[in-house]
């Protein structure tokens, strides 16, 4: 059962929902994050927030357009807020002592995300990180977030280690996946999600191989 914590920071949603966007709060406490997300002066919000102990808060109805993505881009779209559900995971983030996401929080996320994906028929290819859509300014939910674990529970995609690789130029494939370009920031965002052991923005052979694997999973 979610705790209702209504935020005034939303407006009308005019296009169908087809994307789930995951964030971390990047603040020193859950309460500080909730206060900011509900502050009309801040002009930021999300649909859902999950604390580290698994407590779930609902801030904005899914039918409304919450303000969580900011300046962003994915697959030709710049108004990500209009088509996304935003979930904030309480975590101090890179500025305040980034740490792994606890099991209780991840379990709550899997349960919540499963319902969201079913309600809105969101494709597995459109379960995204904030860093995916804003690679030049965001890192969340970051390299400690367990995307493979989430994919095992039916949320998103994760390739097997020996998965086949799509043919084509890796930079072009990265753009085909949804990135606006194949800059160092875009490559680092991809690495942060799919190759967290090395996040340097360099399109080396292993990063290229992983891009090819993900492209094939996306049907590219």
N, CA, C and O of each residue as an XYZ file, in Angstrom:
880
protein
N       0.848     -1.194      0.000
C       0.000      0.000      0.000
C       0.889      1.252      0.000
O       1.736      1.427      0.876
N       0.682      2.096     -0.978
C       1.482      3.314     -1.091
C       0.983      4.386     -0.127
O      -0.210      4.481      0.162
N       1.921      5.183      0.357
C       1.598      6.349      1.163
C       1.340      7.520      0.215
O       2.152      7.798     -0.666
N       0.223      8.196      0.395
C      -0.101      9.328     -0.463
C       0.659     10.567      0.022
O       0.523     10.985      1.171
N       1.454     11.138     -0.871
C       2.203     12.365     -0.561
C       2.055     13.296     -1.772
O       3.002     13.451     -2.542
N       0.907     13.902     -1.946
C       0.605     14.623     -3.188
C       1.555     15.789     -3.450
O       1.848     16.589     -2.562
N       2.019     15.860     -4.673
C       2.823     16.989     -5.135
C       1.979     17.868     -6.046
O       1.187     17.358     -6.838
N       2.137     19.180     -5.942
C       1.410     20.079     -6.839
C       2.095     20.234     -8.192
O       1.591     20.941     -9.065
N       3.226     19.585     -8.369
C       4.062     19.832     -9.553
C       3.741     18.851    -10.672
O       4.430     17.848    -10.855
N       2.698     19.152    -11.403
C       2.295     18.331    -12.539
C       1.414     19.169    -13.450
O       0.957     20.250    -13.079
N       1.184     18.648    -14.651
C       0.212     19.240    -15.552
C      -0.425     18.135    -16.373
O      -0.240     16.955    -16.075
N      -1.172     18.502    -17.403
C      -1.926     17.514    -18.168
C      -0.999     16.688    -19.053
O      -0.031     17.194    -19.621
N      -1.321     15.423    -19.149
C      -0.600     14.528    -20.055
C      -1.410     14.428    -21.345
O      -2.596     14.099    -21.312
N      -0.767     14.713    -22.486
C      -1.493     14.784    -23.754
C      -1.150     13.672    -24.732
O      -1.752     13.581    -25.802
N      -0.178     12.817    -24.375
C       0.183     11.692    -25.249
C       0.191     10.420    -24.415
O       0.288     10.486    -23.190
N       0.091      9.260    -25.063
C       0.058      8.001    -24.310
C       1.375      7.728    -23.586
O       2.442      8.151    -24.031
N       1.283      7.020    -22.472
C       2.457      6.592    -21.713
C       3.102      5.404    -22.419
O       2.432      4.418    -22.726
N       4.415      5.503    -22.678
C       5.098      4.369    -23.287
C       6.544      4.235    -22.798
O       7.372      3.611    -23.462
N       6.843      4.822    -21.634
C       8.221      4.828    -21.150
C       8.223      4.858    -19.617
O       7.415      5.555    -19.003
N       9.131      4.103    -19.014
C       9.346      4.122    -17.570
C      10.759      4.620    -17.314
O      11.724      4.056    -17.831
N      10.882      5.678    -16.514
C      12.165      6.319    -16.273
C      12.535      6.198    -14.796
O      11.762      6.576    -13.916
N      13.737      5.664    -14.542
C      14.205      5.444    -13.181
C      15.262      6.471    -12.801
O      16.147      6.797    -13.592
N      15.153      6.976    -11.572
C      16.040      8.007    -11.038
C      16.551      7.576     -9.659
O      16.021      6.640     -9.060
N      17.577      8.261     -9.165
C      17.795      8.301     -7.726
C      17.549      9.729     -7.248
O      17.607     10.677     -8.032
N      17.272      9.871     -5.945
C      16.917     11.196     -5.436
C      18.127     12.118     -5.334
O      18.000     13.324     -5.549
N      19.304     11.569     -5.009
C      20.511     12.392     -4.901
C      20.440     13.410     -3.776
O      21.014     14.494     -3.878
N      19.737     13.066     -2.703
C      19.635     13.947     -1.549
C      19.978     13.170     -0.285
O      20.061     11.942     -0.310
N      20.178     13.880      0.817
C      20.722     13.252      2.011
C      19.716     12.428      2.800
O      20.109     11.640      3.660
N      18.436     12.593      2.526
C      17.428     11.792      3.221
C      16.180     11.680      2.364
O      15.973     12.448      1.424
N      15.350     10.695      2.715
C      14.083     10.532      2.005
C      13.178     11.729      2.238
O      12.521     12.200      1.309
N      13.136     12.224      3.466
C      12.251     13.341      3.770
C      12.667     14.601      3.020
O      11.817     15.358      2.549
N      13.979     14.826      2.909
C      14.445     15.989      2.156
C      14.014     15.883      0.698
O      13.615     16.875      0.087
N      14.096     14.675      0.146
C      13.677     14.468     -1.243
C      12.181     14.699     -1.392
O      11.749     15.359     -2.337
N      11.388     14.164     -0.473
C       9.946     14.334     -0.550
C       9.552     15.801     -0.442
O       8.661     16.265     -1.153
N      10.211     16.518      0.437
C       9.899     17.938      0.583
C      10.184     18.696     -0.710
O       9.394     19.539     -1.132
N      11.306     18.392     -1.325
C      11.643     19.088     -2.572
C      10.673     18.716     -3.693
O      10.230     19.582     -4.447
N      10.349     17.443     -3.800
C       9.467     16.985     -4.870
C       8.032     17.484     -4.695
O       7.237     17.445     -5.634
N       7.709     17.951     -3.496
C       6.369     18.489     -3.228
C       6.363     20.003     -3.057
O       5.335     20.591     -2.719
N       7.500     20.624     -3.289
C       7.626     22.077     -3.126
C       7.250     22.766     -4.438
O       7.918     22.543     -5.448
N       6.208     23.590     -4.456
C       5.809     24.241     -5.705
C       6.871     25.170     -6.268
O       6.887     25.444     -7.468
N       7.756     25.654     -5.412
C       8.827     26.527     -5.888
C       9.869     25.732     -6.681
O      10.428     26.235     -7.656
N      10.126     24.492     -6.260
C      11.148     23.665     -6.916
C      10.752     23.266     -8.331
O      11.614     23.105     -9.195
N       9.463     23.105     -8.570
C       8.949     22.724     -9.888
C       9.540     21.412    -10.391
O       9.832     21.270    -11.578
N       9.715     20.454     -9.484
C      10.115     19.099     -9.845
C       9.202     18.128     -9.098
O       8.655     18.456     -8.046
N       9.049     16.943     -9.653
C       8.198     15.932     -9.023
C       8.493     14.579     -9.665
O       9.369     14.461    -10.522
N       7.761     13.580     -9.244
C       7.793     12.262     -9.870
C       6.454     11.605     -9.572
O       5.658     12.144     -8.803
N       6.202     10.480    -10.154
C       4.968      9.766     -9.858
C       5.091      8.955     -8.576
O       4.176      8.920     -7.753
N       6.247      8.301     -8.423
C       6.452      7.403     -7.291
C       7.832      7.629     -6.685
O       8.779      7.988     -7.386
N       7.935      7.414     -5.374
C       9.226      7.424     -4.682
C       9.294      6.190     -3.792
O       8.334      5.863     -3.095
N      10.446      5.504     -3.820
C      10.642      4.292     -3.015
C      11.802      4.513     -2.058
O      12.922      4.804     -2.477
N      11.522      4.372     -0.767
C      12.572      4.502      0.233
C      13.447      3.244      0.265
O      13.112      2.220     -0.330
N      14.568      3.346      0.968
C      15.506      2.216      1.027
C      14.919      1.009      1.755
O      15.350     -0.119      1.515
N      13.951      1.223      2.635
C      13.325      0.090      3.320
C      12.143     -0.480      2.544
O      11.453     -1.376      3.029
N      11.908      0.042      1.334
C      10.831     -0.452      0.485
C       9.526      0.309      0.596
O       8.578     -0.005     -0.124
N       9.442      1.301      1.472
C       8.225      2.113      1.575
C       7.992      2.888      0.284
O       8.906      3.518     -0.248
N       6.771      2.835     -0.206
C       6.424      3.465     -1.479
C       5.526      4.674     -1.233
O       4.565      4.599     -0.467
N       5.847      5.783     -1.886
C       5.039      7.006     -1.824
C       4.519      7.328     -3.223
O       5.249      7.223     -4.208
N       3.260      7.717     -3.295
C       2.693      8.195     -4.563
C       2.556      9.703     -4.486
O       1.892     10.235     -3.596
N       3.205     10.398     -5.444
C       3.211     11.860     -5.436
C       2.310     12.454     -6.514
O       1.652     13.471     -6.293
N       2.285     11.817     -7.678
C       1.499     12.317     -8.801
C       0.789     11.134     -9.449
O       1.390     10.077     -9.642
N      -0.473     11.306     -9.783
C      -1.207     10.242    -10.470
C      -0.567      9.944    -11.823
O      -0.114     10.854    -12.517
N      -0.534      8.688    -12.187
C       0.099      8.309    -13.449
C      -0.550      8.971    -14.652
O       0.111      9.178    -15.669
N      -1.807      9.302    -14.558
C      -2.498      9.959    -15.673
C      -2.017     11.387    -15.897
O      -2.297     11.981    -16.938
N      -1.297     11.939    -14.927
C      -0.790     13.304    -15.027
C       0.680     13.312    -15.450
O       1.389     12.316    -15.305
N       1.113     14.436    -15.966
C       2.496     14.622    -16.423
C       3.332     15.189    -15.275
O       3.263     16.382    -14.981
N       4.116     14.336    -14.634
C       5.013     14.786    -13.567
C       6.269     15.382    -14.188
O       6.571     15.137    -15.356
N       6.996     16.164    -13.401
C       8.148     16.929    -13.911
C       9.450     16.340    -13.358
O       9.994     16.841    -12.374
N       9.939     15.291    -13.985
C      11.095     14.564    -13.460
C      12.241     14.432    -14.447
O      13.387     14.280    -14.025
N      11.977     14.483    -15.733
C      13.036     14.215    -16.720
C      13.873     15.454    -17.041
O      15.061     15.330    -17.338
N      13.280     16.634    -16.988
C      14.007     17.842    -17.347
C      14.398     17.850    -18.817
O      13.745     17.220    -19.649
N      15.459     18.565    -19.123
C      15.960     18.608    -20.494
C      16.463     17.225    -20.872
O      17.391     16.707    -20.252
N      15.858     16.632    -21.878
C      16.137     15.227    -22.165
C      15.828     14.898    -23.620
O      15.228     15.690    -24.346
N      16.259     13.697    -24.023
C      16.037     13.241    -25.405
C      16.072     11.727    -25.424
O      16.896     11.100    -24.758
N      15.163     11.148    -26.198
C      15.241      9.712    -26.469
C      14.444      9.397    -27.725
O      13.262      9.726    -27.828
N      15.102      8.762    -28.663
C      14.448      8.252    -29.879
C      13.613      9.323    -30.577
O      12.474      9.077    -30.975
N      14.189     10.506    -30.718
C      13.522     11.581    -31.436
C      12.613     12.442    -30.591
O      12.099     13.448    -31.079
N      12.398     12.080    -29.339
C      11.487     12.819    -28.461
C      12.276     13.677    -27.475
O      13.277     13.228    -26.917
N      11.825     14.903    -27.266
C      12.460     15.788    -26.293
C      11.585     16.034    -25.058
O      12.098     16.417    -24.007
N      10.297     15.822    -25.173
C       9.422     15.991    -24.016
C       9.181     14.619    -23.388
O       8.111     14.028    -23.537
N      10.199     14.128    -22.685
C      10.110     12.797    -22.097
C       9.046     12.754    -21.007
O       8.391     11.728    -20.820
N       8.870     13.861    -20.286
C       7.858     13.887    -19.226
C       6.467     13.534    -19.735
O       5.683     12.909    -19.021
N       6.162     13.928    -20.959
C       4.812     13.722    -21.479
C       4.458     12.257    -21.657
O       3.282     11.895    -21.621
N       5.470     11.402    -21.851
C       5.178     10.008    -22.151
C       5.752      9.032    -21.124
O       5.684      7.819    -21.321
N       6.316      9.552    -20.029
C       7.001      8.687    -19.065
C       6.327      8.661    -17.706
O       5.699      9.630    -17.282
N       6.474      7.531    -17.038
C       6.236      7.408    -15.604
C       7.597      7.520    -14.931
O       8.539      6.837    -15.334
N       7.716      8.365    -13.916
C       8.985      8.560    -13.227
C       8.978      7.972    -11.828
O       8.093      8.265    -11.025
N       9.985      7.129    -11.539
C      10.158      6.550    -10.202
C      11.479      7.052     -9.632
O      12.529      6.907    -10.258
N      11.421      7.637     -8.450
C      12.611      8.071     -7.723
C      12.955      7.029     -6.659
O      12.095      6.619     -5.879
N      14.220      6.607     -6.635
C      14.727      5.694     -5.618
C      15.563      6.491     -4.629
O      16.513      7.169     -5.021
N      15.220      6.414     -3.366
C      15.987      7.147     -2.370
C      17.412      6.601     -2.323
O      17.632      5.418     -2.063
N      18.360      7.477     -2.575
C      19.789      7.150     -2.557
C      20.515      8.488     -2.542
O      20.141      9.387     -3.295
N      21.545      8.652     -1.705
C      22.222      9.949     -1.643
C      22.928     10.346     -2.933
O      23.251     11.517     -3.129
N      23.168      9.387     -3.804
C      23.751      9.716     -5.094
C      25.234     10.018     -5.015
O      25.842      9.947     -3.947
N      25.802     10.351     -6.146
C      27.249     10.532     -6.248
C      27.754     11.707     -5.417
O      28.921     11.735     -5.026
N      26.893     12.664     -5.149
C      27.333     13.845     -4.396
C      27.392     13.608     -2.896
O      28.226     14.199     -2.210
N      26.515     12.747     -2.375
C      26.361     12.627     -0.926
C      26.715     11.247     -0.370
O      26.393     10.949      0.780
N      27.369     10.405     -1.165
C      27.750      9.083     -0.650
C      26.986      7.956     -1.327
O      26.275      7.190     -0.676
N      27.139      7.867     -2.617
C      26.444      6.860     -3.429
C      26.672      5.455     -2.868
O      27.792      5.091     -2.510
N      25.603      4.682     -2.799
C      25.707      3.333     -2.244
C      24.762      2.388     -2.973
O      23.856      2.837     -3.674
N      24.967      1.074     -2.813
C      24.083      0.108     -3.473
C      22.631      0.276     -3.014
O      22.350      0.804     -1.938
N      21.735     -0.190     -3.861
C      20.310     -0.118     -3.582
C      19.903     -1.372     -2.803
O      20.099     -2.482     -3.299
N      19.341     -1.226     -1.597
C      19.036     -2.391     -0.756
C      18.002     -3.326     -1.386
O      17.220     -2.932     -2.251
N      18.027     -4.581     -0.921
C      17.118     -5.595     -1.453
C      15.657     -5.191     -1.275
O      14.843     -5.393     -2.177
N      15.322     -4.624     -0.125
C      13.923     -4.235      0.113
C      13.466     -3.183     -0.887
O      12.326     -3.210     -1.350
N      14.357     -2.259     -1.215
C      14.034     -1.211     -2.178
C      13.875     -1.800     -3.575
O      12.947     -1.444     -4.302
N      14.776     -2.696     -3.946
C      14.707     -3.320     -5.269
C      13.462     -4.200     -5.400
O      12.820     -4.209     -6.451
N      13.120     -4.933     -4.351
C      11.916     -5.756     -4.403
C      10.669     -4.886     -4.584
O       9.775     -5.221     -5.362
N      10.622     -3.776     -3.862
C       9.479     -2.872     -4.009
C       9.429     -2.279     -5.408
O       8.352     -2.121     -5.984
N      10.596     -1.953     -5.954
C      10.645     -1.431     -7.319
C      10.140     -2.455     -8.316
O       9.352     -2.122     -9.202
N      10.584     -3.698     -8.184
C      10.144     -4.740     -9.119
C       8.628     -4.892     -9.082
O       7.989     -5.014    -10.127
N       8.049     -4.885     -7.879
C       6.595     -5.018     -7.761
C       5.886     -3.825     -8.397
O       4.939     -3.996     -9.164
N       6.348     -2.620     -8.075
C       5.717     -1.416     -8.610
C       5.862     -1.347    -10.128
O       4.892     -1.081    -10.838
N       7.073     -1.585    -10.620
C       7.326     -1.478    -12.055
C       6.549     -2.523    -12.843
O       6.091     -2.252    -13.953
N       6.398     -3.711    -12.276
C       5.618     -4.751    -12.965
C       4.197     -4.269    -13.226
O       3.668     -4.454    -14.322
N       3.583     -3.657    -12.232
C       2.234     -3.129    -12.412
C       2.176     -2.002    -13.422
O       1.257     -1.942    -14.239
N       3.153     -1.106    -13.372
C       3.186      0.020    -14.315
C       3.315     -0.479    -15.749
O       2.590     -0.038    -16.641
N       4.241     -1.399    -15.956
C       4.474     -1.924    -17.304
C       3.215     -2.603    -17.840
O       2.874     -2.450    -19.013
N       2.537     -3.343    -16.992
C       1.311     -4.023    -17.425
C       0.188     -3.032    -17.710
O      -0.527     -3.157    -18.705
N       0.041     -2.047    -16.829
C      -1.058     -1.077    -17.011
C      -0.930     -0.305    -18.315
O      -1.927     -0.011    -18.973
N       0.298      0.020    -18.681
C       0.511      0.918    -19.815
C       1.164      0.233    -21.017
O       1.502      0.893    -21.999
N       1.339     -1.078    -20.941
C       1.952     -1.839    -22.043
C       3.275     -1.214    -22.484
O       3.516     -1.032    -23.677
N       4.126     -0.888    -21.513
C       5.417     -0.262    -21.816
C       6.383     -1.328    -22.320
O       6.589     -2.334    -21.641
N       6.980     -1.132    -23.494
C       7.907     -2.132    -24.020
C       9.163     -2.245    -23.161
O       9.587     -1.277    -22.530
N       9.747     -3.438    -23.147
C      10.985     -3.662    -22.388
C      12.106     -2.754    -22.868
O      13.009     -2.422    -22.100
N      12.054     -2.348    -24.138
C      13.087     -1.475    -24.704
C      12.976     -0.034    -24.210
O      13.864      0.781    -24.462
N      11.884      0.282    -23.503
C      11.677      1.660    -23.050
C      11.613      1.757    -21.519
O      10.894      2.581    -20.954
N      12.389      0.889    -20.878
C      12.660      0.996    -19.445
C      14.028      1.658    -19.351
O      15.039      1.020    -19.644
N      14.080      2.920    -18.948
C      15.291      3.722    -19.112
C      15.777      4.329    -17.802
O      15.033      4.455    -16.829
N      17.056      4.702    -17.817
C      17.674      5.466    -16.740
C      17.595      6.952    -17.068
O      17.559      7.342    -18.235
N      17.570      7.771    -16.023
C      17.639      9.215    -16.242
C      18.900      9.564    -17.032
O      18.876     10.452    -17.885
N      19.994      8.869    -16.749
C      21.249      9.125    -17.470
C      21.146      8.774    -18.949
O      21.870      9.348    -19.763
N      20.271      7.850    -19.314
C      20.092      7.521    -20.726
C      19.545      8.719    -21.501
O      19.981      8.995    -22.619
N      18.595      9.423    -20.904
C      17.902     10.489    -21.632
C      18.532     11.864    -21.411
O      18.203     12.817    -22.118
N      19.432     11.973    -20.438
C      20.126     13.239    -20.161
C      21.597     12.962    -19.849
O      22.065     13.286    -18.758
N      22.332     12.368    -20.794
C      23.683     11.884    -20.499
C      24.697     12.986    -20.198
O      25.729     12.726    -19.578
N      24.415     14.200    -20.628
C      25.367     15.288    -20.401
C      25.233     15.930    -19.026
O      26.043     16.780    -18.657
N      24.198     15.522    -18.252
C      24.003     16.180    -16.962
C      23.552     15.260    -15.840
O      23.495     15.690    -14.688
N      23.230     14.005    -16.141
C      22.719     13.106    -15.108
C      23.481     11.780    -15.107
O      23.946     11.312    -16.146
N      23.599     11.180    -13.904
C      24.261      9.891    -13.741
C      23.336      8.825    -13.156
O      23.720      7.660    -13.050
N      22.139      9.214    -12.781
C      21.277      8.295    -12.029
C      20.439      7.367    -12.914
O      20.118      7.703    -14.054
N      20.086      6.183    -12.367
C      20.373      5.703    -11.025
C      21.801      5.191    -10.825
O      22.157      4.797     -9.715
N      22.620      5.187    -11.868
C      24.038      4.970    -11.688
C      24.510      3.536    -11.814
O      23.727      2.606    -12.005
N      25.828      3.393    -11.699
C      26.500      2.128    -11.969
C      26.269      1.064    -10.903
O      26.559     -0.109    -11.142
N      25.753      1.440     -9.727
C      25.458      0.449     -8.689
C      24.041     -0.099     -8.791
O      23.675     -1.005     -8.041
N      23.251      0.428     -9.695
C      21.895     -0.081     -9.881
C      21.953     -1.388    -10.665
O      22.651     -1.486    -11.675
N      21.218     -2.385    -10.195
C      21.312     -3.737    -10.766
C      20.266     -3.947    -11.861
O      19.185     -4.486    -11.623
N      20.622     -3.507    -13.059
C      19.715     -3.654    -14.206
C      19.509     -5.120    -14.587
O      18.419     -5.502    -15.012
N      20.545     -5.936    -14.436
C      20.411     -7.354    -14.779
C      19.393     -8.034    -13.871
O      18.574     -8.828    -14.334
N      19.446     -7.722    -12.587
C      18.487     -8.293    -11.626
C      17.065     -7.889    -12.006
O      16.149     -8.710    -11.977
N      16.891     -6.624    -12.361
C      15.562     -6.144    -12.719
C      15.062     -6.835    -13.993
O      13.891     -7.202    -14.082
N      15.944     -7.009    -14.971
C      15.553     -7.682    -16.210
C      15.147     -9.128    -15.948
O      14.239     -9.644    -16.599
N      15.808     -9.781    -15.005
C      15.439    -11.153    -14.651
C      14.016    -11.230    -14.119
O      13.398    -12.295    -14.145
N      13.502    -10.126    -13.646
C      12.133    -10.079    -13.132
C      11.162     -9.481    -14.143
O      10.054     -9.074    -13.795
N      11.593     -9.437    -15.388
C      10.706     -9.039    -16.475
C      10.615     -7.560    -16.738
O       9.737     -7.113    -17.476
N      11.531     -6.772    -16.133
C      11.503     -5.317    -16.324
C      12.768     -4.901    -17.053
O      13.845     -4.857    -16.458
N      12.643     -4.596    -18.333
C      13.809     -4.223    -19.131
C      14.492     -5.427    -19.759
O      13.992     -6.550    -19.699
N      15.645     -5.169    -20.362
C      16.383     -6.199    -21.099
C      17.827     -6.254    -20.617
O      18.416     -5.239    -20.244
N      18.380     -7.456    -20.635
C      19.791     -7.637    -20.304
C      20.323     -8.821    -21.113
O      19.734     -9.902    -21.072
N      21.428     -8.640    -21.848
C      21.919     -9.722    -22.703
C      22.724    -10.762    -21.915
O      23.364    -10.434    -20.916
N      22.685    -11.995    -22.366
C      23.596    -13.009    -21.841
C      25.020    -12.635    -22.217
O      25.237    -11.908    -23.187
N      25.984    -13.123    -21.460
C      27.383    -12.767    -21.707
C      27.824    -13.140    -23.114
O      28.640    -12.444    -23.718
N      27.288    -14.236    -23.638
C      27.688    -14.705    -24.969
C      26.630    -14.401    -26.030
O      26.587    -15.054    -27.072
N      25.778    -13.412    -25.763
C      24.718    -13.071    -26.712
C      25.307    -12.604    -28.039
O      26.374    -11.991    -28.058
N      24.626    -12.886    -29.150
C      25.123    -12.424    -30.450
C      25.092    -10.908    -30.558
O      24.455    -10.222    -29.759
N      25.788    -10.408    -31.558
C      25.995     -8.969    -31.725
C      25.408     -8.516    -33.058
O      25.597     -9.180    -34.077
N      24.702     -7.399    -33.058
C      24.162     -6.849    -34.302
C      25.292     -6.320    -35.173
O      26.289     -5.801    -34.672
N      25.124     -6.457    -36.463
C      26.100     -5.909    -37.404
C      25.893     -4.401    -37.508
O      24.784     -3.900    -37.319
N      26.964     -3.693    -37.808
C      26.849     -2.260    -38.029
C      27.835     -1.472    -37.200
O      28.473     -2.002    -36.291
N      27.951     -0.197    -37.529
C      28.843      0.705    -36.814
C      28.309      0.939    -35.403
O      27.149      1.327    -35.256
N      29.119      0.716    -34.351
C      28.614      0.865    -32.979
C      28.062      2.258    -32.683
O      27.063      2.380    -31.974
N      28.685      3.300    -33.206
C      28.184      4.650    -32.965
C      26.797      4.829    -33.574
O      25.918      5.434    -32.960
N      26.604      4.307    -34.771
C      25.295      4.388    -35.417
C      24.260      3.553    -34.663
O      23.099      3.948    -34.550
N      24.679      2.412    -34.156
C      23.768      1.568    -33.386
C      23.349      2.254    -32.094
O      22.200      2.129    -31.670
N      24.271      2.979    -31.465
C      23.938      3.696    -30.239
C      22.850      4.732    -30.510
O      21.927      4.887    -29.711
N      22.954      5.427    -31.612
C      21.923      6.394    -31.993
C      20.612      5.670    -32.307
O      19.535      6.144    -31.946
N      20.707      4.531    -32.976
C      19.504      3.764    -33.288
C      18.792      3.281    -32.026
O      17.572      3.116    -32.022
N      19.551      3.055    -30.961
C      18.942      2.642    -29.697
C      18.084      3.751    -29.088
O      17.141      3.472    -28.348
N      18.413      5.016    -29.402
C      17.636      6.132    -28.876
C      18.441      7.343    -28.489
O      17.882      8.426    -28.317
N      19.773      7.184    -28.344
C      20.612      8.325    -27.982
C      20.602      9.372    -29.101
O      20.468      9.044    -30.280
N      20.745     10.622    -28.705
C      20.745     11.699    -29.698
C      22.004     11.667    -30.543
O      21.971     12.040    -31.716
N      23.113     11.229    -29.965
C      24.401     11.189    -30.661
C      25.239     10.098    -30.009
O      24.773      9.386    -29.120
N      26.475      9.979    -30.460
C      27.410      9.021    -29.867
C      28.597      9.779    -29.283
O      29.752      9.441    -29.540
N      28.296     10.807    -28.494
C      29.337     11.575    -27.836
C      29.921     10.769    -26.676
O      29.419      9.698    -26.336
N      30.976     11.294    -26.080
C      31.565     10.634    -24.918
C      30.542     10.523    -23.785
O      30.536      9.530    -23.058
N      29.680     11.526    -23.627
C      28.646     11.464    -22.589
C      27.650     10.343    -22.867
O      27.257      9.619    -21.952
N      27.243     10.198    -24.121
C      26.311      9.131    -24.472
C      26.942      7.761    -24.250
O      26.299      6.852    -23.726
N      28.197      7.618    -24.647
C      28.889      6.347    -24.462
C      29.049      6.038    -22.981
O      28.870      4.894    -22.565
N      29.386      7.050    -22.176
C      29.520      6.849    -20.730
C      28.184      6.444    -20.114
O      28.149      5.597    -19.221
N      27.083      7.038    -20.580
C      25.761      6.663    -20.070
C      25.463      5.204    -20.395
O      24.931      4.473    -19.559
N      25.806      4.784    -21.609
C      25.615      3.378    -21.977
C      26.470      2.480    -21.092
O      25.991      1.456    -20.603
N      27.730      2.852    -20.881
C      28.616      2.064    -20.028
C      28.098      2.000    -18.597
O      28.147      0.947    -17.962
N      27.608      3.114    -18.096
C      27.101      3.160    -16.720
C      25.985      2.141    -16.528
O      25.826      1.579    -15.444
N      25.233      1.914    -17.562
C      24.120      0.965    -17.463
C      24.530     -0.466    -17.817
O      24.163     -1.407    -17.113
N      25.277     -0.633    -18.888
C      25.536     -1.978    -19.400
C      26.976     -2.471    -19.213
O      27.260     -3.651    -19.418
N      27.882     -1.567    -18.824
C      29.257     -1.969    -18.591
C      29.837     -1.147    -17.434
O      30.779     -0.381    -17.637
N      29.295     -1.294    -16.248
C      29.648     -0.390    -15.145
C      31.071     -0.532    -14.633
O      31.539      0.322    -13.881
N      31.763     -1.582    -15.020
C      33.158     -1.731    -14.568
C      34.077     -0.688    -15.189
O      35.159     -0.422    -14.666
N      33.655     -0.099    -16.298
C      34.489      0.919    -16.960
C      33.582      1.988    -17.551
O      32.850      1.740    -18.510
N      33.640      3.174    -16.970
C      32.815      4.298    -17.433
C      33.766      5.430    -17.793
O      34.083      6.277    -16.957
N      34.215      5.437    -19.031
C      35.192      6.457    -19.460
C      34.792      7.162    -20.751
O      35.527      8.021    -21.238
N      33.627      6.808    -21.315
C      33.168      7.459    -22.536
C      33.934      7.069    -23.778
O      33.826      7.734    -24.808
N      34.716      5.988    -23.695
C      35.516      5.531    -24.831
C      34.822      4.359    -25.509
O      34.394      3.414    -24.847
N      34.717      4.425    -26.808
C      34.062      3.359    -27.563
C      35.096      2.283    -27.887
O      35.526      2.143    -29.032
N      35.486      1.527    -26.865
C      36.459      0.455    -27.055
C      35.750     -0.808    -27.540
O      34.534     -0.813    -27.727
N      36.515     -1.866    -27.740
C      35.961     -3.076    -28.341
C      34.867     -3.697    -27.471
O      33.854     -4.162    -27.994
N      35.060     -3.708    -26.153
C      34.062     -4.322    -25.284
C      32.785     -3.499    -25.243
O      31.689     -4.059    -25.251
N      32.911     -2.188    -25.199
C      31.716     -1.346    -25.240
C      30.987     -1.523    -26.565
O      29.758     -1.593    -26.596
N      31.738     -1.596    -27.656
C      31.129     -1.809    -28.971
C      30.379     -3.141    -29.013
O      29.287     -3.232    -29.573
N      30.978     -4.168    -28.415
C      30.319     -5.479    -28.389
C      29.016     -5.415    -27.604
O      28.006     -5.982    -28.021
N      29.039     -4.724    -26.468
C      27.829     -4.622    -25.674
C      26.748     -3.816    -26.399
O      25.569     -4.161    -26.332
N      27.141     -2.756    -27.084
C      26.175     -1.991    -27.880
C      25.523     -2.904    -28.915
O      24.307     -2.865    -29.101
N      26.328     -3.725    -29.589
C      25.799     -4.642    -30.575
C      24.836     -5.645    -29.992
O      23.837     -5.991    -30.622
N      25.126     -6.121    -28.785
C      24.237     -7.068    -28.124
C      22.881     -6.416    -27.788
O      21.821     -6.992    -28.032
N      22.948     -5.225    -27.234
C      21.714     -4.524    -26.865
C      20.914     -4.166    -28.117
O      19.687     -4.276    -28.126
N      21.604     -3.743    -29.164
C      20.908     -3.407    -30.414
C      20.128     -4.617    -30.941
O      18.998     -4.476    -31.411
N      20.730     -5.788    -30.860
C      20.049     -6.997    -31.342
C      18.825     -7.301    -30.484
O      17.782     -7.692    -31.007
N      18.945     -7.125    -29.180
C      17.779     -7.318    -28.294
C      16.658     -6.335    -28.630
O      15.480     -6.646    -28.456
N      17.023     -5.166    -29.104
C      16.033     -4.157    -29.486
C      15.495     -4.376    -30.893
O      14.645     -3.618    -31.360
N      15.981     -5.397    -31.560
C      15.512     -5.683    -32.905
C      16.106     -4.777    -33.968
O      15.509     -4.592    -35.029
N      17.271     -4.211    -33.697
C      17.929     -3.300    -34.642
C      18.870     -4.088    -35.542
O      19.522     -3.509    -36.411
